[in-house]
Amino acid sequence: MKRIFDPIHHFIELEDEETALLDTRPMQRLRRLRQLGLAYLVFPAAEHSRFSHALGALAMGERVFESLRSHDGPFADERDYRRQRRLLRVSLLLHDVGHGPFSHACEAVLGIRHEARTRAILALDEMRERLEALEVEPRDVLALVTGDPAPRNAVLKELVSGPNLDADRMDYLQRDAYFTGVAGGRYDVDQLVGSLRAFDVNGSAVLGVDGRGLVSLESFVLARYMMFATVYFHHTTRMFERVLQEALRDIWPDPRELHPIEAFLDWDDARVFEALRRNAAPAATALRERRKLFGLAAEFNAEHDLSAYDACLEALSERFGDDVWADDQQQLVHRLPLIREGDAATVPVLTQAGIVDATRASDLIAKLAGPAYWRKLFVRSDRVDVAEARRICREISATSRG
């Protein structure tokens, strides 16, 4: 048994075979990938890695799994419990293994999502050997991480990569809030974990919340909203991510060269910046020296009505042409960490009236639900008077809301 100390979960215990999985090249590479990408340019302490987050996701998954077990979770017998627990822990360790340098900025340039990289990584001999030692099938891990093939256990899928109550999100909200110092990103994790249940809904086991934990679910909802508003969609972070994509296209002129998984694994955050160090292009220089190539003209955060945004974009484009950049981040229900899929409930909540959808159980959640649009307008600060662009947007917004 190996014990690793973590500032969020304190001691995290790993079995020898799990430790051997951590020692693989793809897993060790996660130490050199920042969890929050370029957010450290805004929040200087946000240097934590995807490696530490993988351990944290395992720790959260373990807590939830033990809580479900103590409340008669969906396990046929002790052997079934041990098998599901082992699969859950391994899948959470591996859930981010396919990410590239600076994550989503990298995906936008290379055109391959990290889930597809995960499939290729698990096919490597080194990974297959470590999974075999753990008695875990790669296809079962892929089912929980990517949903392809279809998972056999809906509760495990929700805990690994579900849209609502996954251990991934439960850890990164705590971790990101800790390292950015954003107090609003914290939630009542103890109460939420203790309130999670596996409910039988239409003959299937579904992860939900006991009614006594509804307030903790509300705190979880608000924490997600606060982190999006404060950290994930911070205008400076978004601006530098746009600049980074331009820089990555310079150092990767032919994305196909990184299609082979071995070539892809050779890249991490450090290698990207080493390549940028020798690059004299404006984007590379801006990243090295934290120069702002774009100035913020206006923000439209969690808006439902886009009329003011559209009017501002039209006015700026007419005035400044191609020197305007519209950061169009439509996040369906991303102000809320509960996502409705078809006619299925977001999160089932056990109330005195029976099992109901979270939006019916909580007025707060109901009011936050629905599509939200996170959009920002930038102008090139070296070619446009940023103050004038802001004045134009301010006048349009005042008229629109007047």
N, C-alpha and C positions, 0 to 999 in steps of 0.2 A: 504494500500500500504506500503510495506517495502522497504527501500533503503539500499543497501549494497555497501560499497566503495571498489573499486578494483583498483590496481595500473595501470592496462592496460586500462580499460574502464571507470574508475572513478565510478560514481554512477550507480548501476544496480537496477532497480525497479522490485519488485515482487508483485503479487497479493496475498491476504491472503491464497487462496487455494494452490498457488504455494509454499508459505512459509511453509504450513503444509506438503507438499510433501518433502521439504528439511528436515523437522524434523523427518522423518522416519529413522529407524535403518539402512537400507541399504545405504541411502544417507549420513547420518552422518558418516558412516564408511569410506566414501571417503576422509574425512579429514585426515585419518590415512594411506592413500596410497599416496606415492610420485608419482607425475606425471612422473618424469624422472627416477624412480627406483634408481639405484646405481650411476647415473651420479654425485651425490653430492660428491662422492669420488674423482672426477676430478674437478668439478665446485662447490666449497663449498656453494654457495648461492642457488644452485638448490634444494631447500627444498620444493618447492611449491607442492600443493596437487591436486589430481584429483577432489576434491570438488571445489576448486577455478577455475579449468579449466572448470568444468561443468557450473558454473555461467558465465564464459567468453564465452563459446560456445553459451549459450543463448543470451548473449549481442550481439555477432556477428550475430547470426541468426536474431535477431530483427532488426538490422541495415540493413541487406540485404533485409529482407522482406518489410520494409518500403520503401527502395529504389525501389524495384520492383513495389510496389503499386503506387509510384509517377510516374512511367513510364508505367502505364496501365498494371499492372501485371495480371496473369491468374486467376482472381477472378470473379465468376459469379455475385455476388452482395455483399453488406455489410455483410450480415449474413455469406456468404461463406468465406469472408476474415477473420472474427472473428474466425470462426471454424478452418480454416487452421492455423491461427496465434497461437491459443491456443495449437493445436496439435504439431506444430513445437517447441514451447517453452518447452513443457513438454518432448518431445522426446530428445531435446538437453540436458536438465537437466539429463535425465536418460541414455544417450548413453554410459556412461562408468561404469554404476552401477554394471556390472557383472565382473569387473576386480578383480583379486586376488592380494595378496602381491607381489610387484615387477613385476606385470603384466606378461610380456611374458615369463620370467624365470619360473614363477609359472605355466603357461600353459604348458610349455615343460615338466614339472615334473608330473603334475596331468592329462594331456592329454585331458582336456576339455576346449574348447575355451570360451572366456568371453561372446560371443553372446548366447551360450547355457545357461550360468548362468543367463543372463538377462531374458530369458524366464521364468526360475524357480522363479526368484525374483519377477517378475511382477505378478506371480500367488499367491503370499503371500497375506493373508487377509488384512494386513495393507496397502499394496500397492494398492490393488484393491479398497479399500475404498477411498483412497486419489484420485485415478484416477476417480472414480465415481463422487466425489465432483467436479472435474474439467470438467466433461462431456467428458471424453476422454476414448476410448476403448483400453485395453491393446494390442489387435491385431493390432490396427492402429499404436501404438507405435512400436511394433515389426516389422511391415512392413517397417518403416522408419529406424530403428536401424539395423535390421538384414537382411531385404529383404525377410523374410518369415513370413507371406504370402506376395505375390507380392504387392508392394505399388500401390495405385490408382493414386498418384500424383508424377510424375517423378521429378519435380522441388523440392518438399519437400524432396524426397529421396536423391537427390543430395546435398541439404543443410545439411542434418543430417549425412549421411554416404556415400556420393558419392565418387568416386575415384579422383575427380578433385577439385571442388570449394566448398567443404563442410565447414560449419561454425566451425566444429571441428578443421580442419587444419588451418583455418584462425586465430583462437584464439591461438592454441598451438605454432604456429611459433612465434607470437608476445610474448607470455608468456615465452616460453623457451629461446628466445633470451634475454629477459629482465633479467631473473634470472640467466642465465649463463654469461651474459655480452658479448655475441657474436654479434657484430655490423652487421656482414654480414647476420644475420638471419632476419633482418627487411625488410619490403617492404612497398610500397605506398598503405596502406590499404584504405585511404579515396578515392583515385582515383579509386581503384579497385571496392570498394563497389558501388560507384556512377556510374560505368560503366556496372554493371551487368544488364542483361536483360533476359526476358523469350521470346525466339524465337519460332516461329512455324516452326518446321522441320519435313517434311513429315507427317503433321497432328497432331504432338505431341508437347507439350510445353517442351522446353529444355533450361536449364540455360546456358547463354553465355555472351559474352563481346562485348560491343559497340567498334568499331574500335578506338575511341578516348582514350580508356583505355588500348590499347595494350601494351604500355610501362609499365603500372602498372602490367599487367599480366606477362610480362617478369621479372619484379622485384620480383614477387611472385615465379616464377620458380627458379630464382637464389637464393632466400632466402631458399627455400626448399633444394636445392643442398648444400648450405653452411652449413645448420644445420646438414644434414647427414654427410657431410665430417668432420665437426668440433665437433659435439656433439654426435649425435645418434650412429655413428659408431666409436667413439673415441676408440683407442686400449685398453686403461686402463679400460674403462667402459665395453667393450666387454669381457676382461679378467676376471673382477670381476663377471660378469653375469655368465660366465662359472663356476667359483668357487661357486657361489651362488646355481646353480643347483645341484652341488655335495652336498652342505650342506643341501639343501631342501630334497634330497633323504634320508639323515640321519634322519631328524626329521619327515619325512612322509614316513616311510618304506612301508606302504600300502596306496596308493593314494585313494583307494576305500572308506576309512574312511571319506574322505572329499567330497564324491559325494553328500550326502544329503545337501541341500542348507543351512539349519540352521548351520550345522557343518562348511561349507565353510565360512559363514559370521562371524564366531567366530575368523577368522584369519585376521590380518592386518600386516603392516610392523613392528609395535612395538612388536607384539606377536612373530613374527619370530625371531627377535633379542633377545627377552627374552629367547626363546628356545635355540638359538645359544650361549647365555651367559653361559649356563651350559654344553655346548658340547666341548669336548677337541679335536675333530677331526681337522686335518690340515686345512680343508676348513673353518670351523667355526672360528678358530683362525685367519686365514688370513683376514676374513671379519671384525672381531672385531678390529684387530690391523692394518688393511690396509697393509698387507704383500702381496707382489706379488709372487704368486706361479708359474706364467708363465712369461717368458721374450719374448718380441716381436723380432722376427727374420727378418720379412719382411712384408710390406704392399703392397697391390695391390688395389688401390682405383679407382672406376669408370673405370675399365679396360674393354676393348672390346676384347683384345687378351690375352688369358690365358696361352699361351705357357711358359712364364717365371715363372708364378705361378706353373704350373704343374712340371716344371723342378726343381724348388726349393723344392717343396714338396717331390718329389722322392728322391732328394739328401739328404735332412734332415732325411727322414724316413730310408734310407739305413744306415745313420751314427748313428742316435740316437733312432731309433725304436719307441716304444710306448711313448716315452717322447716328441713326437711332437704332437701338436694340430693344426689342420687346421680349422680356423673359416670361414666356407663357407657361406657367406651371399649374395646369389644371389638376387638382387633386380631388378626385371624387371621394367625398366623405373623409378627406384626410384631416379635417379639423376634428374628426371623431375616429377613435381607433376601432370602431365597429363597422363592418362592411356587410351590407345586405347582398346576398347572392340569389337572384331570382326571387322566389317567394319564401325563401328560408329565413328564419329569424336570425338576427345579428348574434346576440348572446341570449340564451334562454335564462330566465330568472325565476326561481321558485318563490311564489308569493302565496298569500292566503287564498287567492283565487285560483291557484294552480300555476302551471308553468306558462309564462308569458314572455313576449319579446322585451328586451331591455328598454326600447323606446316607449313601451306601454307602462313599464314598471317605474320609470323615472321621468319626471317632467324636464329635468335638467338635460338628460341625454336626448330626449325628444326635441328639445329646442336647438340643440347643437347639430342634430342630424340633418342630412341633405347635402347636395353638391355645394362645394365651395371652390372659389377660384383665387389662386395666389399668383398675382401678376405684378410685374414691376417694369418700369420704363427707364432705360438708360440712354445716355448720349455720350459720344466720344469726347472726353474731357480735353483732349489736345486740339480739337477742331471746332468745338461748340461751346458757347457761353452757358455753362450749367445753370447759373442763376436765372438766366432768361428762360431756359427750358422749364425750370421749376415754376417760374412766374406764370407761364402759359398754362401749365397743368393745374396750378392752384386756382386760377381764375375759372377754368372750365369746370373743375370740381365744385367750386363754390356755387356756380350757376346751376349745375346739375342737381345739387342737393338743396338748392334754395327754394 
